[in-house]
Amino acid sequence: MILEHKKTTDLIERGAIFYVSHSGGKDSQAMYAVLGQIVPHNQIVVVHADLGEVEWIGVQDHIRATINHPLNVVRAGKSFFDMVERRALLRPDVPPWPSSTTRQCTSDLKRGPIYKFIRADMKARGATLALNCTGIRAQESSGRARKEPLKLNAVLSKAGREVYEYMPIHHLTSAHVFAIIEREGQVPFHAYRLQPNSLGNDRLSCVFCIMGSANDLQHGARCRPDLYQKYLELEERTGWTMFNGKSLKQRVAGMNARKAA
């Protein structure tokens, strides 16, 4: 079930540390399970980028309940709202919200803190070889389908470090992922499951993600009306909508209208 080839086997035998970037989503949960089948326990380190109030409540508890390693939690020095507010202040003529082409939320709030942790942890261990493991899958989008499942990370491969980007479940479908979780005797995070009068999430990230489906946004608005209101207020203050030409309210209202039709 896992993407294995000679290179991966060699890295394991050389004692590489597998840093599992765990969001709490179904793909991270399945990735951790399958890595545990081939990687020695002491070569796995789990790390989660805490997104603060825009993160689903309880996601870190879910991660801890489904792993057999300590959970290392990292945080950026700013919040999602801080990031949008500052961009709006510095460049009021430019959309301050992240988009599919300018995903500073990923780079600043997730990847940056995780990379910082990997560098520090490798130094503390005296390690020189590692893999940054993510649950990206080809089925999710054409862009992700074109990604290389295993390649050198040029940013982290400095100062004597040899670090690879690794996508162990790149080839798996959503059905495979849910089957792996069930096989482990586990359940996915509750946001995926059906809710009263609402479908569960298609994917898990921020409660209101720029890449989220209309269903996920509507589900988030039902579960977190307080957070939903904060996003609407931020759109109003910045003068920019969260989506290209549409506000979060319009996206959520559009979904409700289709359900009622």
Buried (B, 14 or more C-beta within 10 A) or exposed (E): BBBEEEEBEEBBEEEBBBBBBBBBBBBBBBBBBBBBEEBEEEBBBBBBBBBBBBBBEEBBEBBBEBBEBEBBBBEBEEBBBBBBBEBBEEEEEEBBBBBEEBBBBBEBBBBBBBBEBBBEBBEEEEBBBBBBBBBBBBBBEEEEEEBEBBEEBEEBBEEEBBBBBBBBBBBBEBEBBBBBBEEBEBBBBBBBEEBEEBBBBBBBBBBBBBBBBBBBBBBBBBBBEEBBEBBBEBBEEBEBBBBEEEBBBEBBBBBEEEEEE
